[in-house]
Amino acid sequence: MKILPTSRYIKGQLDEPGQVVLLLGRRSECSTRAASVGRYDNGERLNRHNDLVGCMVFRSIVELDTDDVW
């Protein structure tokens, strides 16, 4: 995921009524993804985004490994 283009798109969608939900991938994809997932980890699957007001982060498959996904 490219952070800046995605953030610009989300901010554009936040101008519309309602909220945006960002789906976050698996912790086991790579160390960078694990760090990103960790930023939102409060034990819940749905969290407020740290930087984007009105955006929620849904960690639907965060604990699954590649075999589980396939």
C-alpha positions in Angstrom: 0.0 0.0 0.0 1.3 3.4 -0.8 0.6 5.6 2.2 0.4 9.1 0.7 -1.9 8.3 -2.3 -4.1 6.3 0.0 -4.3 9.0 2.6 -5.2 11.6 -0.1 -8.0 9.3 -1.3 -9.3 8.8 2.2 -9.3 12.5 3.0 -11.3 13.1 -0.2 -13.8 10.5 0.8 -14.2 12.0 4.3 -15.7 15.1 2.7 -18.7 12.9 1.9 -21.3 12.0 4.7 -20.3 9.1 6.9 -17.0 7.6 7.8 -14.2 5.7 6.0 -13.2 2.2 7.1 -9.6 1.2 6.2 -8.9 -2.6 6.1 -5.5 -3.5 7.4 -3.8 -6.7 6.4 -1.9 -9.4 8.2 0.8 -8.9 10.8 2.8 -11.8 9.3 3.2 -10.2 5.8 6.5 -8.5 6.6 8.2 -6.5 9.4 7.0 -3.2 8.0 3.4 -4.4 8.0 3.8 -5.8 11.5 4.9 -2.3 12.7 2.0 -0.7 11.0 -0.5 -3.1 12.5 1.1 -2.5 15.9 0.4 1.2 15.7 -3.3 0.4 15.9 -3.2 -2.5 18.3 -5.3 -1.9 21.4 -6.8 -5.4 21.5 -9.8 -4.5 19.3 -10.4 -5.2 15.7 -11.9 -1.8 15.0 -9.9 1.3 16.0 -9.7 5.0 15.2 -7.0 5.9 12.7 -4.1 7.7 14.4 -3.8 10.4 11.7 -7.0 10.6 9.7 -10.0 12.0 11.6 -13.2 10.2 10.7 -11.3 7.1 9.5 -11.6 3.8 11.3 -9.1 0.9 10.9 -10.6 -2.6 10.7 -8.1 -5.4 11.3 -10.2 -8.3 9.9 -7.4 -10.8 9.2 -4.6 -9.5 11.3 -3.8 -12.8 13.1 -4.1 -15.1 10.0 -1.0 -16.5 8.3 -0.7 -17.1 4.6 -2.0 -20.7 4.8 -5.1 -19.5 6.7 -5.8 -16.9 4.0 -5.4 -19.4 1.1 
